[in-house]
């Protein structure tokens, strides 16, 4: 049930309003590429802009945290202090113009981008997941923003009966913004930030988020999921940044 004030209710409401607005304008205006403005038979981005997106290269990244330029082996941090999650899959490097797309989605409500990016995340997800989870926002930030961008990205992955987005995972502390913090400060910021009120015994969980910077948020969430019995936790993110110390 959609309860007013809940993550699902607010995201569904804003998605419905955005969808109706987009359809109205689409009937009147030609489709334009979000990045370059080219017109034509375009689904959010034109072929030329898609071709230059900075794609994440799995073969040269750490298989656990997706840190780039490790030659495909585990990075020093994942060897010395392994995170709670087991692996990370990314679509892109967090560089121009992906940073523009993520910023427009997260801070300006460009929900068409969520659908476009979410479809591509679904194409990389593979099979074998018992649960798909969007990184939750604290209710205060959700009310401020009006939607959870991670939930919007996860929607295409929850379309089949085999996948579900659990509501029993809560962000129970309104943590300060992670922006501008180094890795140690981010980890301190997120201690005990998540609460899991569902039995995940033996489950394989796929966690969806927009950007992975140091991995502190995803590490804290994975620890909570493992504490609830999850056997394996894998991150699926739109973009990965170079790690910060």
Secondary structure, DSSP 8 states (H G I E B T S, - for coil): ---TTSHHHHHHHHHHHHHHHHHHHHHHS--B-TTT--BSS-SSS-HHHHHTS-B--GGGS-TTT--SSSTTS--HHHHHS--SS-EEEEEEES-TTHHHHHHHHHHH--HHHHHHHHHHHHHHH-S--SEEEE----HHHHHHHSS-HHHHHHGGGG-STT----S-EEE-S-----TT--HHHHHHHTTT-EEE-S--TT-EEEEEEEEESSSHHHHHHHHHHHHTT-SEEEEEEEEE-----
